[in-house]
Every structure is written in structure tokens, then in C-alpha cells.
Amino acid sequence: MKNIKKYIPITLIFTPFVALAVENIPGLINLFMNILDYTIALLIALALVTFLWGVIKYITAGGNEEKRGEARNAMIWGIVGLFVMVAVWGFVWLLLNTFDLETGSPPAPALSY
């Protein structure tokens, strides 16, 4: 009960902001989807850079087995990252097409007189 009393003033302060956000939920969803799109592209690029960095380190390692092992690990983690991101992307595409889900906003209802 003591912990709940601490959060009552914070809740009362932020309640108007939550009420205003309810009016703009589609805008917030679109903003979240745009951020998610850029994040996915960034993660795929990061996995590709990790793999390529591992390849470069592997080539320049020469005969040093310790450096080659570190480079091999970087390449493996880059491939794992690429596989996971592309697999999730493909799974989402499969679900969207299998269940014929709309990716845009639903159409507005037609008015008939």
C-alpha cells in the first residue's frame, strides 16, 4: 500500500497526456512502425558489417590461430544475425500472405443514402 501511494501523484500528473494520446493512436502506431522499419534495416546492416569485419580480420590474421578464431566467431555471429533477421522477416511475410492480412489502415466505411 505504501508503494502505491508513491505513484498516485505521478499518475495524476500524466493522466491528461494519456487521454490526449488516445486521440492520436493511429499516428503513434505509424510512428512505431516507421521506427521499427528503420531498426530492422539497421540490424540487418549491422549483422552484415559484423560478418564482413570477421572476413577481413580472418584474411589479415595470417597464421595467428587466436586471431583467426576471433575472426571466425565474428563471422559466425554475423551469419547467425543475418539468418535470424531474414527468417523473422520471412515469417512475418508468410503470416501476412497466408492469412491475407491488410498491412495498411482499414478503408473508411461508405455512406449510403
PyMOL commands that set and color helices and strands:
alter all, ss='L'
color gray80, all
select helices_A, chain A and resi 2-23+25-60+65-98
alter helices_A, ss='H'
color red, helices_A
deselect
rebuild
show_as cartoon
